Amino acid sequence: MTQETQSPSKQKFTPTREKPYKFRKGQEVKIVFLDGKSIIGIVNQFSSYHIVLELEGKDDFVTVFKHAIKYILSKKSEIR
């Protein structure tokens, strides 16, 4: 039986996956940790497990592991 002749209930369902983040490289963000402390920086890179921030006024980079993040704030105009 080909896919065209199958009933809609028998066709394979493929969910669409949206990325759980709305920021991108070069964007300024404020990250609030689970203990309530926060850090502000510019996103340099990110993956499924961490975010690398460039701190303002410094030449340092900070790696933040996502399991320690409570939430991320960014400016709405920078998201799009």
Buried (B, 14 or more C-beta within 10 A) or exposed (E): EEEEEEEEEEEEEEEEEEEEEBBEEEBBBEBBEEEEEEEEBBBBEBEEEBBBBBEEEEEEEBEBEBEEBEEBEBEEEEEE
